[in-house]
Amino acid sequence: MKLVRISMHCLIFIICFCLFGVSYASYSPSMPVMRVARESQRTPLTVTFLKVGQGDSTLLSLPNGKHILIDGGPHEAGEAVIHKLIEKRIKKLDLVISTHPDMDHIGGLIQVIQQVPVTMILDSGKHYYSLTYRMYIRSVKERKIPFIAAKEGQFLPLDPNISIRVLNDGKKKDANNESSIVLQVRYNKADFLLMGDADVATEKRIIDRYSVHADVLKIGHHGSYTSSSARLLTSANPQFVVLSYGKGNPYGHPHQSVMKRLRKYGMQVYSTASGDIEFQTDGSNIVINRKTPLPLLK
C-alpha cells in the first residue's frame, strides 16, 4: 500500500507539473517583452537636412532602403549633395522631388541628375522662364528620366510603412513660392512637415484642408517673414524646427520676426547654416545627429 501511495503522489506531481508548465508557457511575461523588442528593432526612417548654403535640400532614407532627394540647393551645392550620397553609400535615387523652380532649390539638382541614377522625378508642375530651369529640364530629358507633375492630396507609395502626402502643388496662376510642393511624411507616431518655400497664404489653405501636426517642421522659405505664421506654428505644434539657409546671406534669413515667434512657442531650433541636421526615428523615438534617443512628446 505504501508503494502504491508513493506511486500515486509521484503521478499527481507529474500531472501538476505538466499543467503548470503549459500554463506558464501560454502566459509567460517574457512574451510582451519580445514584442516590444521587435518594435524597438523597427528599421528607422532617416531625414537629413543638408547644408547647401543659401538654399534647400533634404534627403529621405526610407525603412525599405529607398531614397528620396527633395531639392538640391543652388548650382554650387550639387557637388556637395553628390558627396553626401557617396558618404551614405547611396548609389541611386528612387525619387527626386523638385519643390519649385527657383534656382536655390533646383540649381544643384542639375549636377545630381547628370551624375546619379534617378528612377523618377516629381516636379511641382510650375513652369518658369529662367536659364536654371531650362538646364534642369534639359538634363531630365537627356537622361530620359520619367517626369511627373505633383497633384495635391496624392500619396507617394514608395514604402508601405511610410505615408508621404503632397499638401500643395504648382498651380499655374501662382507665384513660384505659392506653387511650392509641401510634403507631410509620417512613420508610425513620427510626423514631418516640409514646407518648401510656401508663403502664409499657402499655409492657410493647407491648414484649412489638412491636419498638419508635426514633430519636426522644416520652416518655409528659409525663415523669411513671408512664411511661418503663428497659425501654422500653433497648428503644427512641432517639437523641433529646422531652418535651411546660409550664413551671412543677403536676404536677412532667418527674419527676426520668425525667430521671435519660434522662441515664443518654445520650439527647439536647428539650422543647416552650421552643418547637416539628421533626424532618425523608429516611429516612437527620435535621434538628432546620432545623439541620445528622445521620445516623441506630441
Disulfide bonds with the S-S distance in Angstrom:
none
